[in-house]
């Protein structure tokens, strides 16, 4: 159904309060640490893809090509780039950009 082999994801948070989003499928999770949200996001994406593949081809294609709105993608990308270029942490706020293998 044309899914990318790797999915673009972003995470941000402070100790005990993290959120992550897969912008290629517009799926978001919350958790307690970077590793926690990465695992939760991986699980959520896997279940989403499995469910989408169980649908008719037309419905599955619509679900698997759903993306976060362009303004969300741009804001996250620019925010992460600014974080990388600054070379410093903004208080305790941490940011991470990562990709994950597509489970399909």
N, C-alpha and C positions, 0 to 999 in steps of 0.2 A: 504493500500500500504506500510505498514511498517515504517511509520515515527515515530521518537521518540516522547514521550509525552512532553518532554521539549527540547527546542532548545538552544544551547550554543551560547552566544553572548558576544562581547567585545565592549567597547566604550573608546574613549580618546578625549581630547580636552582642550581648554582654553575658557575663557569667550567669547561667541559669535561665536566660531568656533569648532564644534564637528563632529566626524564621528563615525559610529557604523557599525559592521558587524555581521551577523548571519553566523557562520562558518559551521553550519550543512546544510545550503542551499546555501552558497556563495552569499549572498545578502548584499549589503552595502548601507548606506545612509549618508547624511550630514545634519547638523542642527545647531541650535543656543545654545542649552543647552543639558545637559544629558537627561532631561525629554523629550525634543523635539526629539532627535534622537531615544530614546526608543519608542516613539509613532510612529514616521515615520517608524521605522524598523518593528514594530508590523503590521502597515498598509501594508507595502510592502510585508511582509511574508504572510499575510492573502490573499492578492490579488494573489500572486504567487501560493500559494497552491490551491486556488479556480480555477485558470486558468489551473494548472497542472491536477487537478481532472476532468476537462472538456475534456481533451485529451483522446485519446485511452489509454488502460491500459498499453501498452508497452511504449508509449511516456511519459505518466504520471509517470510511475515507474522510467524512466531515469531522469526526471526532479526532482522528489522528493528524489532521492538518490544522487543528485549532492552535493558534498562537496567542501569547500575551499581546495586548494592544501595543502598537509601535511606540507610543509615548512611555509605556511602562518599560519596554526593552531599552529605549534610549536613556531614560532616567537611571535605570540600574547600571547600564554600561558606563555612562558618564560618571556616576557616583563611584563606581569601582575604579575607574581609571584615575580619578582625582585622588582616591585613597592610595593607590599605588604610587602615583607621582609625588605625593606629599611625603612619603617615607616615614610617616609617623602615625600613631594612633590618635584618634579623636576621643579623648577621655578613655573609657573602657570599651568603646564601640569598635568592634572588629568586623571586617568584611572579607568575604572570600568569593572568588569566581571559580567555578569548576565545571567540568563536564562529566557525564556519566554514560556508560554504554547503554544503548537502546535495548530494551529487553525483547524486542520483536525480531 
